[in-house]
Amino acid sequence: MSQLNVLNRYLFTDAHARGELVQLSSSFKSIIKNHNYPAGVEKLLGELLSATCLLTATLKFEGDITVQLQGDGPVGYMSVSGNNNQQMRGIAKMAEETSAETLQTLIGKGTMIITIRPSVGEAYQGVVALDKETLADCLAHYFEVSEQIPTKIWLFCDTEQQLSAGALVQLLPDGDGSIENKEQQLSDFEHLCQLTNTIKSEEVFSLEAEALLYRLYHQEKVNIFEPQAVTYVCGCSADKCLSAISQIEPSEIKAILAEQGKISMTCDYCITTYDFDELSLQSFISKVNH
Ligand SMILES: [Zn+2]
């Protein structure tokens, strides 16, 4: 694939449905880099990354989406966030070492929490139990209960090649409401799902989006929008660290500096360490002298 971090959105013009395909390489590599996650954790995180890309692409406004998995398993917490510009970051927090491979054995008994934060307006949250076999099935269940729109998601991850991918087929919500039409729409939706079901992981990781979409849907009328680049953006910065340090009591800052000569903060997501010495913290500690 020459276009490795790209999200494609398309309309099935005769079927009252939409679709998305995401194929990721370096953005997935960046998320797992320096973490030394076990293979099973990398695979689930890769799936969660593609899933979150697909979800953010369904946003009709500026904002971001965070998808969190929480449970009592060896991976107590996993989270990926992305915004409408497809800038993504994510993390897994291990409660213990694990060689587990499946959603159930990694996360354990738990929930998926989807938080949608529009740039303007209130944030809202949807919560579903992680009681299906795969992440893709849990997401389909989420759409069923929270949005009530028939949606199917396919997720792929190859940890050896460090590639992640996903596809989505969704009925458009605003049908004309007549029962005949609804039945036709549902049968079109099922047909598109059957076609999408034939994606093999080797082709989703080797074919360009256009070739793959042609392979799957050449008998359908498909209107493909301009592809969108997906990037890894952690969002951490020295300024954000300084604003966190400004919350610490000046006397405590002085005490840490006296003991360690600096204050170090490491970003949980990208493992970048920011060091601040006495000089760079002067404005915070000068308060203690007044
Ligand atoms: Zn960071």
py3Dmol code that shows the C-alpha trace and the ligand (Angstrom):
import py3Dmol

protein = """\
ATOM      1  CA  MET A   1       0.000   0.000   0.000  1.00  0.00           C
ATOM      2  CA  SER A   2       1.453   3.372  -0.888  1.00  0.00           C
ATOM      3  CA  GLN A   3      -1.225   5.258   1.055  1.00  0.00           C
ATOM      4  CA  LEU A   4      -0.688   3.732   4.439  1.00  0.00           C
ATOM      5  CA  ASN A   5      -2.451   5.998   6.882  1.00  0.00           C
ATOM      6  CA  VAL A   6      -5.632   6.814   5.138  1.00  0.00           C
ATOM      7  CA  LEU A   7      -9.341   6.775   5.760  1.00  0.00           C
ATOM      8  CA  ASN A   8     -11.772   6.435   2.861  1.00  0.00           C
ATOM      9  CA  ARG A   9     -15.461   7.256   3.138  1.00  0.00           C
ATOM     10  CA  TYR A  10     -18.022   6.389   0.486  1.00  0.00           C
ATOM     11  CA  LEU A  11     -21.726   6.304  -0.234  1.00  0.00           C
ATOM     12  CA  PHE A  12     -23.556   3.358  -1.732  1.00  0.00           C
ATOM     13  CA  THR A  13     -25.790   5.594  -3.797  1.00  0.00           C
ATOM     14  CA  ASP A  14     -28.405   2.965  -4.660  1.00  0.00           C
ATOM     15  CA  ALA A  15     -28.545   1.390  -1.225  1.00  0.00           C
ATOM     16  CA  HIS A  16     -29.137   4.223   1.238  1.00  0.00           C
ATOM     17  CA  ALA A  17     -25.966   3.209   3.071  1.00  0.00           C
ATOM     18  CA  ARG A  18     -22.478   4.493   3.704  1.00  0.00           C
ATOM     19  CA  GLY A  19     -19.118   2.847   4.185  1.00  0.00           C
ATOM     20  CA  GLU A  20     -15.634   3.504   5.486  1.00  0.00           C
ATOM     21  CA  LEU A  21     -12.274   1.812   5.061  1.00  0.00           C
ATOM     22  CA  VAL A  22      -9.205   2.666   7.137  1.00  0.00           C
ATOM     23  CA  GLN A  23      -5.680   1.288   6.535  1.00  0.00           C
ATOM     24  CA  LEU A  24      -2.950   2.207   9.010  1.00  0.00           C
ATOM     25  CA  SER A  25       0.775   1.670   9.312  1.00  0.00           C
ATOM     26  CA  SER A  26       2.958   4.401  10.855  1.00  0.00           C
ATOM     27  CA  SER A  27       0.172   5.780  13.052  1.00  0.00           C
ATOM     28  CA  PHE A  28      -0.218   2.298  14.561  1.00  0.00           C
ATOM     29  CA  LYS A  29       3.574   1.937  14.882  1.00  0.00           C
ATOM     30  CA  SER A  30       3.736   5.259  16.754  1.00  0.00           C
ATOM     31  CA  ILE A  31       1.070   4.174  19.226  1.00  0.00           C
ATOM     32  CA  ILE A  32       2.870   0.953  20.204  1.00  0.00           C
ATOM     33  CA  LYS A  33       6.433   2.317  19.937  1.00  0.00           C
ATOM     34  CA  ASN A  34       8.539   2.087  23.138  1.00  0.00           C
ATOM     35  CA  HIS A  35       5.745   0.390  25.105  1.00  0.00           C
ATOM     36  CA  ASN A  36       6.816  -3.254  24.649  1.00  0.00           C
ATOM     37  CA  TYR A  37       3.234  -4.453  24.844  1.00  0.00           C
ATOM     38  CA  PRO A  38       2.700  -8.216  24.524  1.00  0.00           C
ATOM     39  CA  ALA A  39       1.484  -9.261  21.045  1.00  0.00           C
ATOM     40  CA  GLY A  40      -2.123  -9.827  22.162  1.00  0.00           C
ATOM     41  CA  VAL A  41      -2.280  -6.311  23.651  1.00  0.00           C
ATOM     42  CA  GLU A  42      -0.779  -4.770  20.488  1.00  0.00           C
ATOM     43  CA  LYS A  43      -3.364  -6.562  18.392  1.00  0.00           C
ATOM     44  CA  LEU A  44      -6.324  -5.341  20.448  1.00  0.00           C
ATOM     45  CA  LEU A  45      -4.885  -1.814  20.577  1.00  0.00           C
ATOM     46  CA  GLY A  46      -4.492  -1.900  16.770  1.00  0.00           C
ATOM     47  CA  GLU A  47      -8.117  -2.958  16.418  1.00  0.00           C
ATOM     48  CA  LEU A  48      -9.217  -0.231  18.826  1.00  0.00           C
ATOM     49  CA  LEU A  49      -7.215   2.323  16.821  1.00  0.00           C
ATOM     50  CA  SER A  50      -8.916   1.406  13.542  1.00  0.00           C
ATOM     51  CA  ALA A  51     -12.290   1.262  15.295  1.00  0.00           C
ATOM     52  CA  THR A  52     -11.804   4.774  16.714  1.00  0.00           C
ATOM     53  CA  CYS A  53     -10.814   6.104  13.263  1.00  0.00           C
ATOM     54  CA  LEU A  54     -14.032   4.642  11.836  1.00  0.00           C
ATOM     55  CA  LEU A  55     -16.082   6.185  14.670  1.00  0.00           C
ATOM     56  CA  THR A  56     -14.527   9.660  14.406  1.00  0.00           C
ATOM     57  CA  ALA A  57     -15.287   9.574  10.679  1.00  0.00           C
ATOM     58  CA  THR A  58     -18.985   9.244  11.523  1.00  0.00           C
ATOM     59  CA  LEU A  59     -18.888  12.615  13.390  1.00  0.00           C
ATOM     60  CA  LYS A  60     -20.895  15.277  11.661  1.00  0.00           C
ATOM     61  CA  PHE A  61     -19.216  18.084  13.620  1.00  0.00           C
ATOM     62  CA  GLU A  62     -15.802  19.145  14.908  1.00  0.00           C
ATOM     63  CA  GLY A  63     -14.836  17.287  18.034  1.00  0.00           C
ATOM     64  CA  ASP A  64     -13.243  14.152  19.365  1.00  0.00           C
ATOM     65  CA  ILE A  65     -14.120  10.640  20.398  1.00  0.00           C
ATOM     66  CA  THR A  66     -12.497   8.509  23.085  1.00  0.00           C
ATOM     67  CA  VAL A  67     -13.150   4.775  23.186  1.00  0.00           C
ATOM     68  CA  GLN A  68     -12.150   3.189  26.499  1.00  0.00           C
ATOM     69  CA  LEU A  69     -12.133  -0.470  27.425  1.00  0.00           C
ATOM     70  CA  GLN A  70     -12.138  -1.161  31.154  1.00  0.00           C
ATOM     71  CA  GLY A  71     -12.269  -4.470  32.947  1.00  0.00           C
ATOM     72  CA  ASP A  72     -10.934  -6.806  35.600  1.00  0.00           C
ATOM     73  CA  GLY A  73      -8.563  -8.672  33.234  1.00  0.00           C
ATOM     74  CA  PRO A  74      -4.773  -8.393  32.843  1.00  0.00           C
ATOM     75  CA  VAL A  75      -5.290  -5.237  30.751  1.00  0.00           C
ATOM     76  CA  GLY A  76      -7.410  -3.148  33.071  1.00  0.00           C
ATOM     77  CA  TYR A  77      -7.564  -0.162  30.761  1.00  0.00           C
ATOM     78  CA  MET A  78      -7.176   0.554  27.064  1.00  0.00           C
ATOM     79  CA  SER A  79      -8.081   3.795  25.368  1.00  0.00           C
ATOM     80  CA  VAL A  80      -7.815   5.446  21.940  1.00  0.00           C
ATOM     81  CA  SER A  81      -8.826   9.037  21.178  1.00  0.00           C
ATOM     82  CA  GLY A  82      -9.224  10.719  17.833  1.00  0.00           C
ATOM     83  CA  ASN A  83     -10.678  13.879  16.386  1.00  0.00           C
ATOM     84  CA  ASN A  84     -12.463  14.812  13.181  1.00  0.00           C
ATOM     85  CA  ASN A  85      -9.053  15.556  11.611  1.00  0.00           C
ATOM     86  CA  GLN A  86      -8.119  11.908  12.233  1.00  0.00           C
ATOM     87  CA  GLN A  87      -5.380  12.797  14.738  1.00  0.00           C
ATOM     88  CA  MET A  88      -5.114   9.762  16.983  1.00  0.00           C
ATOM     89  CA  ARG A  89      -3.425   8.627  20.173  1.00  0.00           C
ATOM     90  CA  GLY A  90      -3.892   5.655  22.479  1.00  0.00           C
ATOM     91  CA  ILE A  91      -2.635   3.631  25.405  1.00  0.00           C
ATOM     92  CA  ALA A  92      -2.986   0.297  27.201  1.00  0.00           C
ATOM     93  CA  LYS A  93      -2.374  -0.066  30.928  1.00  0.00           C
ATOM     94  CA  MET A  94      -1.367  -3.502  32.093  1.00  0.00           C
ATOM     95  CA  ALA A  95      -2.414  -4.752  35.496  1.00  0.00           C
ATOM     96  CA  GLU A  96      -0.188  -7.801  34.979  1.00  0.00           C
ATOM     97  CA  GLU A  97       1.886  -9.493  32.258  1.00  0.00           C
ATOM     98  CA  THR A  98      -0.233 -11.535  29.886  1.00  0.00           C
ATOM     99  CA  SER A  99      -0.006 -13.788  26.871  1.00  0.00           C
ATOM    100  CA  ALA A 100      -3.789 -13.564  26.366  1.00  0.00           C
ATOM    101  CA  GLU A 101      -5.054 -12.937  22.827  1.00  0.00           C
ATOM    102  CA  THR A 102      -8.798 -12.365  22.950  1.00  0.00           C
ATOM    103  CA  LEU A 103     -10.905  -9.426  24.071  1.00  0.00           C
ATOM    104  CA  GLN A 104     -12.433 -11.455  26.899  1.00  0.00           C
ATOM    105  CA  THR A 105      -9.152 -12.809  28.256  1.00  0.00           C
ATOM    106  CA  LEU A 106      -7.326  -9.458  27.927  1.00  0.00           C
ATOM    107  CA  ILE A 107      -9.895  -7.030  29.336  1.00  0.00           C
ATOM    108  CA  GLY A 108     -11.931  -9.508  31.356  1.00  0.00           C
ATOM    109  CA  LYS A 109     -15.387  -8.640  32.562  1.00  0.00           C
ATOM    110  CA  GLY A 110     -15.840  -5.019  31.667  1.00  0.00           C
ATOM    111  CA  THR A 111     -17.334  -2.186  29.697  1.00  0.00           C
ATOM    112  CA  MET A 112     -16.692  -0.064  26.645  1.00  0.00           C
ATOM    113  CA  ILE A 113     -17.188   3.645  27.230  1.00  0.00           C
ATOM    114  CA  ILE A 114     -17.509   5.899  24.208  1.00  0.00           C
ATOM    115  CA  THR A 115     -17.202   9.612  24.966  1.00  0.00           C
ATOM    116  CA  ILE A 116     -18.062  12.108  22.235  1.00  0.00           C
ATOM    117  CA  ARG A 117     -16.895  15.670  22.812  1.00  0.00           C
ATOM    118  CA  PRO A 118     -18.072  18.238  20.268  1.00  0.00           C
ATOM    119  CA  SER A 119     -15.877  21.370  20.077  1.00  0.00           C
ATOM    120  CA  VAL A 120     -19.060  23.311  20.741  1.00  0.00           C
ATOM    121  CA  GLY A 121     -21.667  21.922  23.129  1.00  0.00           C
ATOM    122  CA  GLU A 122     -21.987  19.202  25.744  1.00  0.00           C
ATOM    123  CA  ALA A 123     -20.038  15.953  25.782  1.00  0.00           C
ATOM    124  CA  TYR A 124     -22.019  12.733  25.883  1.00  0.00           C
ATOM    125  CA  GLN A 125     -21.233   9.160  26.714  1.00  0.00           C
ATOM    126  CA  GLY A 126     -22.428   5.702  25.706  1.00  0.00           C
ATOM    127  CA  VAL A 127     -21.613   2.608  27.735  1.00  0.00           C
ATOM    128  CA  VAL A 128     -22.022  -1.021  26.659  1.00  0.00           C
ATOM    129  CA  ALA A 129     -20.909  -4.256  28.291  1.00  0.00           C
ATOM    130  CA  LEU A 130     -17.933  -5.973  26.665  1.00  0.00           C
ATOM    131  CA  ASP A 131     -19.879  -9.206  26.500  1.00  0.00           C
ATOM    132  CA  LYS A 132     -19.422 -10.066  22.826  1.00  0.00           C
ATOM    133  CA  GLU A 133     -16.597 -12.166  21.463  1.00  0.00           C
ATOM    134  CA  THR A 134     -14.869  -9.436  19.460  1.00  0.00           C
ATOM    135  CA  LEU A 135     -14.404  -5.683  19.665  1.00  0.00           C
ATOM    136  CA  ALA A 136     -16.162  -5.334  16.289  1.00  0.00           C
ATOM    137  CA  ASP A 137     -19.247  -7.107  17.664  1.00  0.00           C
ATOM    138  CA  CYS A 138     -19.251  -4.917  20.797  1.00  0.00           C
ATOM    139  CA  LEU A 139     -19.187  -1.826  18.574  1.00  0.00           C
ATOM    140  CA  ALA A 140     -22.058  -3.095  16.442  1.00  0.00           C
ATOM    141  CA  HIS A 141     -23.970  -3.633  19.697  1.00  0.00           C
ATOM    142  CA  TYR A 142     -23.126  -0.063  20.757  1.00  0.00           C
ATOM    143  CA  PHE A 143     -24.617   1.322  17.534  1.00  0.00           C
ATOM    144  CA  GLU A 144     -27.664  -0.855  17.987  1.00  0.00           C
ATOM    145  CA  VAL A 145     -28.468   0.392  21.511  1.00  0.00           C
ATOM    146  CA  SER A 146     -27.222   3.985  21.421  1.00  0.00           C
ATOM    147  CA  GLU A 147     -27.775   5.163  17.863  1.00  0.00           C
ATOM    148  CA  GLN A 148     -30.280   2.575  16.675  1.00  0.00           C
ATOM    149  CA  ILE A 149     -28.665   2.521  13.249  1.00  0.00           C
ATOM    150  CA  PRO A 150     -27.782  -0.842  11.674  1.00  0.00           C
ATOM    151  CA  THR A 151     -23.969  -0.796  11.567  1.00  0.00           C
ATOM    152  CA  LYS A 152     -21.353  -3.474  11.019  1.00  0.00           C
ATOM    153  CA  ILE A 153     -17.628  -3.151  11.651  1.00  0.00           C
ATOM    154  CA  TRP A 154     -14.702  -5.350  10.575  1.00  0.00           C
ATOM    155  CA  LEU A 155     -11.313  -4.981  12.288  1.00  0.00           C
ATOM    156  CA  PHE A 156      -7.901  -6.362  11.293  1.00  0.00           C
ATOM    157  CA  CYS A 157      -4.489  -6.163  12.922  1.00  0.00           C
ATOM    158  CA  ASP A 158      -1.174  -7.769  11.973  1.00  0.00           C
ATOM    159  CA  THR A 159       1.338  -7.191  14.769  1.00  0.00           C
ATOM    160  CA  GLU A 160       4.267  -8.714  12.811  1.00  0.00           C
ATOM    161  CA  GLN A 161       3.915  -6.177   9.995  1.00  0.00           C
ATOM    162  CA  GLN A 162       2.541  -3.553  12.408  1.00  0.00           C
ATOM    163  CA  LEU A 163      -0.512  -2.887  10.276  1.00  0.00           C
ATOM    164  CA  SER A 164      -4.066  -2.207  11.353  1.00  0.00           C
ATOM    165  CA  ALA A 165      -7.240  -1.794   9.290  1.00  0.00           C
ATOM    166  CA  GLY A 166     -10.988  -1.626   9.545  1.00  0.00           C
ATOM    167  CA  ALA A 167     -14.180  -1.302   7.543  1.00  0.00           C
ATOM    168  CA  LEU A 168     -17.653  -0.058   8.380  1.00  0.00           C
ATOM    169  CA  VAL A 169     -21.016  -0.362   6.661  1.00  0.00           C
ATOM    170  CA  GLN A 170     -23.897   1.682   8.037  1.00  0.00           C
ATOM    171  CA  LEU A 171     -27.433   2.324   6.958  1.00  0.00           C
ATOM    172  CA  LEU A 172     -28.158   6.035   6.560  1.00  0.00           C
ATOM    173  CA  PRO A 173     -30.489   7.169   9.343  1.00  0.00           C
ATOM    174  CA  ASP A 174     -32.939   9.333   7.391  1.00  0.00           C
ATOM    175  CA  GLY A 175     -35.035   6.917   5.366  1.00  0.00           C
ATOM    176  CA  ASP A 176     -38.476   7.963   4.186  1.00  0.00           C
ATOM    177  CA  GLY A 177     -39.991   5.771   6.867  1.00  0.00           C
ATOM    178  CA  SER A 178     -42.317   3.540   4.838  1.00  0.00           C
ATOM    179  CA  ILE A 179     -42.156  -0.110   5.880  1.00  0.00           C
ATOM    180  CA  GLU A 180     -41.559  -1.343   2.338  1.00  0.00           C
ATOM    181  CA  ASN A 181     -38.568   0.951   2.031  1.00  0.00           C
ATOM    182  CA  LYS A 182     -37.239  -0.087   5.436  1.00  0.00           C
ATOM    183  CA  GLU A 183     -37.321  -3.747   4.397  1.00  0.00           C
ATOM    184  CA  GLN A 184     -35.573  -2.971   1.123  1.00  0.00           C
ATOM    185  CA  GLN A 185     -32.955  -0.900   2.968  1.00  0.00           C
ATOM    186  CA  LEU A 186     -32.292  -3.668   5.465  1.00  0.00           C
ATOM    187  CA  SER A 187     -31.918  -6.237   2.723  1.00  0.00           C
ATOM    188  CA  ASP A 188     -29.512  -3.892   0.838  1.00  0.00           C
ATOM    189  CA  PHE A 189     -27.588  -3.422   4.085  1.00  0.00           C
ATOM    190  CA  GLU A 190     -27.333  -7.197   4.576  1.00  0.00           C
ATOM    191  CA  HIS A 191     -26.123  -7.586   1.004  1.00  0.00           C
ATOM    192  CA  LEU A 192     -23.389  -4.962   1.512  1.00  0.00           C
ATOM    193  CA  CYS A 193     -22.365  -6.690   4.752  1.00  0.00           C
ATOM    194  CA  GLN A 194     -22.059 -10.017   2.929  1.00  0.00           C
ATOM    195  CA  LEU A 195     -19.811  -8.398   0.316  1.00  0.00           C
ATOM    196  CA  THR A 196     -17.685  -6.707   2.999  1.00  0.00           C
ATOM    197  CA  ASN A 197     -17.465  -9.978   4.901  1.00  0.00           C
ATOM    198  CA  THR A 198     -15.302 -11.364   2.077  1.00  0.00           C
ATOM    199  CA  ILE A 199     -12.365  -9.017   2.932  1.00  0.00           C
ATOM    200  CA  LYS A 200      -9.300 -11.096   3.690  1.00  0.00           C
ATOM    201  CA  SER A 201      -6.669  -9.677   6.010  1.00  0.00           C
ATOM    202  CA  GLU A 202      -3.916 -10.194   3.417  1.00  0.00           C
ATOM    203  CA  GLU A 203      -5.767  -8.000   0.918  1.00  0.00           C
ATOM    204  CA  VAL A 204      -6.735  -5.273   3.391  1.00  0.00           C
ATOM    205  CA  PHE A 205      -2.993  -4.988   4.176  1.00  0.00           C
ATOM    206  CA  SER A 206      -1.730  -5.199   0.595  1.00  0.00           C
ATOM    207  CA  LEU A 207      -4.295  -3.615  -1.736  1.00  0.00           C
ATOM    208  CA  GLU A 208      -4.758   0.108  -2.245  1.00  0.00           C
ATOM    209  CA  ALA A 209      -8.161   1.296  -1.037  1.00  0.00           C
ATOM    210  CA  GLU A 210      -9.439   1.841  -4.570  1.00  0.00           C
ATOM    211  CA  ALA A 211      -8.481  -1.670  -5.702  1.00  0.00           C
ATOM    212  CA  LEU A 212      -9.978  -3.242  -2.598  1.00  0.00           C
ATOM    213  CA  LEU A 213     -13.221  -1.267  -2.913  1.00  0.00           C
ATOM    214  CA  TYR A 214     -13.463  -2.293  -6.554  1.00  0.00           C
ATOM    215  CA  ARG A 215     -12.882  -5.943  -5.583  1.00  0.00           C
ATOM    216  CA  LEU A 216     -15.654  -5.773  -2.994  1.00  0.00           C
ATOM    217  CA  TYR A 217     -18.252  -3.498  -4.522  1.00  0.00           C
ATOM    218  CA  HIS A 218     -17.742  -3.417  -8.304  1.00  0.00           C
ATOM    219  CA  GLN A 219     -21.411  -4.311  -8.840  1.00  0.00           C
ATOM    220  CA  GLU A 220     -22.595  -1.454  -6.604  1.00  0.00           C
ATOM    221  CA  LYS A 221     -22.744   2.261  -7.297  1.00  0.00           C
ATOM    222  CA  VAL A 222     -20.118   3.711  -4.962  1.00  0.00           C
ATOM    223  CA  ASN A 223     -19.362   7.398  -4.585  1.00  0.00           C
ATOM    224  CA  ILE A 224     -15.949   7.768  -2.908  1.00  0.00           C
ATOM    225  CA  PHE A 225     -15.110  11.010  -1.080  1.00  0.00           C
ATOM    226  CA  GLU A 226     -11.679  12.599  -0.862  1.00  0.00           C
ATOM    227  CA  PRO A 227      -9.473  10.321   1.311  1.00  0.00           C
ATOM    228  CA  GLN A 228      -8.421  11.692   4.698  1.00  0.00           C
ATOM    229  CA  ALA A 229      -4.931  11.238   6.177  1.00  0.00           C
ATOM    230  CA  VAL A 230      -4.698   9.611   9.617  1.00  0.00           C
ATOM    231  CA  THR A 231      -1.856  10.815  11.845  1.00  0.00           C
ATOM    232  CA  TYR A 232      -0.516  10.077  15.286  1.00  0.00           C
ATOM    233  CA  VAL A 233      -0.650  13.240  17.408  1.00  0.00           C
ATOM    234  CA  CYS A 234       0.048  12.775  21.096  1.00  0.00           C
ATOM    235  CA  GLY A 235      -0.762  16.333  22.096  1.00  0.00           C
ATOM    236  CA  CYS A 236       1.618  16.463  25.057  1.00  0.00           C
ATOM    237  CA  SER A 237       3.920  19.493  25.409  1.00  0.00           C
ATOM    238  CA  ALA A 238       6.270  21.258  27.802  1.00  0.00           C
ATOM    239  CA  ASP A 239       3.593  23.932  28.273  1.00  0.00           C
ATOM    240  CA  LYS A 240       0.997  21.372  29.376  1.00  0.00           C
ATOM    241  CA  CYS A 241       3.509  19.887  31.845  1.00  0.00           C
ATOM    242  CA  LEU A 242       4.236  23.364  33.225  1.00  0.00           C
ATOM    243  CA  SER A 243       0.551  23.995  33.708  1.00  0.00           C
ATOM    244  CA  ALA A 244       0.335  20.724  35.709  1.00  0.00           C
ATOM    245  CA  ILE A 245       3.393  21.717  37.758  1.00  0.00           C
ATOM    246  CA  SER A 246       1.771  25.085  38.494  1.00  0.00           C
ATOM    247  CA  GLN A 247      -0.846  23.142  40.501  1.00  0.00           C
ATOM    248  CA  ILE A 248       1.845  21.869  42.900  1.00  0.00           C
ATOM    249  CA  GLU A 249       2.584  23.870  46.069  1.00  0.00           C
ATOM    250  CA  PRO A 250       5.675  26.082  45.512  1.00  0.00           C
ATOM    251  CA  SER A 251       7.256  24.740  48.695  1.00  0.00           C
ATOM    252  CA  GLU A 252       6.886  21.204  47.331  1.00  0.00           C
ATOM    253  CA  ILE A 253       8.422  22.200  43.985  1.00  0.00           C
ATOM    254  CA  LYS A 254      11.378  23.623  45.934  1.00  0.00           C
ATOM    255  CA  ALA A 255      11.689  20.415  47.930  1.00  0.00           C
ATOM    256  CA  ILE A 256      11.708  18.205  44.790  1.00  0.00           C
ATOM    257  CA  LEU A 257      14.288  20.470  43.113  1.00  0.00           C
ATOM    258  CA  ALA A 258      16.490  20.381  46.236  1.00  0.00           C
ATOM    259  CA  GLU A 259      16.354  16.596  46.248  1.00  0.00           C
ATOM    260  CA  GLN A 260      16.486  15.752  42.516  1.00  0.00           C
ATOM    261  CA  GLY A 261      17.821  18.900  40.862  1.00  0.00           C
ATOM    262  CA  LYS A 262      14.903  18.868  38.391  1.00  0.00           C
ATOM    263  CA  ILE A 263      11.279  17.898  37.955  1.00  0.00           C
ATOM    264  CA  SER A 264      10.729  15.187  35.322  1.00  0.00           C
ATOM    265  CA  MET A 265       7.396  14.374  33.749  1.00  0.00           C
ATOM    266  CA  THR A 266       6.917  11.481  31.327  1.00  0.00           C
ATOM    267  CA  CYS A 267       3.948  11.314  28.976  1.00  0.00           C
ATOM    268  CA  ASP A 268       2.079   8.016  29.466  1.00  0.00           C
ATOM    269  CA  TYR A 269       1.124   7.918  25.786  1.00  0.00           C
ATOM    270  CA  CYS A 270       4.333   8.634  23.837  1.00  0.00           C
ATOM    271  CA  ILE A 271       6.886   8.096  26.679  1.00  0.00           C
ATOM    272  CA  THR A 272       8.483  11.515  26.043  1.00  0.00           C
ATOM    273  CA  THR A 273      10.168  12.868  29.175  1.00  0.00           C
ATOM    274  CA  TYR A 274      10.132  16.596  29.917  1.00  0.00           C
ATOM    275  CA  ASP A 275      12.728  17.905  32.400  1.00  0.00           C
ATOM    276  CA  PHE A 276      12.409  21.228  34.233  1.00  0.00           C
ATOM    277  CA  ASP A 277      15.281  22.701  36.227  1.00  0.00           C
ATOM    278  CA  GLU A 278      15.195  25.453  38.828  1.00  0.00           C
ATOM    279  CA  LEU A 279      15.664  28.171  36.227  1.00  0.00           C
ATOM    280  CA  SER A 280      12.677  27.075  34.118  1.00  0.00           C
ATOM    281  CA  LEU A 281      10.502  26.844  37.253  1.00  0.00           C
ATOM    282  CA  GLN A 282      11.611  30.192  38.693  1.00  0.00           C
ATOM    283  CA  SER A 283       8.231  31.840  38.216  1.00  0.00           C
ATOM    284  CA  PHE A 284       6.515  29.093  40.269  1.00  0.00           C
ATOM    285  CA  ILE A 285       8.964  28.955  43.148  1.00  0.00           C
ATOM    286  CA  SER A 286       9.479  32.686  43.439  1.00  0.00           C
ATOM    287  CA  LYS A 287       5.981  32.768  44.978  1.00  0.00           C
ATOM    288  CA  VAL A 288       7.287  30.907  48.022  1.00  0.00           C
ATOM    289  CA  ASN A 289       9.536  33.811  48.932  1.00  0.00           C
ATOM    290  CA  HIS A 290       6.714  36.315  49.251  1.00  0.00           C
TER     291      HIS A 290
END
"""
ligand_1 = """\
1
ZN
Zn 2.978 12.436 24.630
"""
view = py3Dmol.view(width=600, height=400)
view.addModel(protein, "pdb")
view.setStyle({"model": 0}, {"cartoon": {"style": "trace"}})
view.addModel(ligand_1, "xyz")
view.setStyle({"model": 1}, {"stick": {}})
view.zoomTo()
view.show()
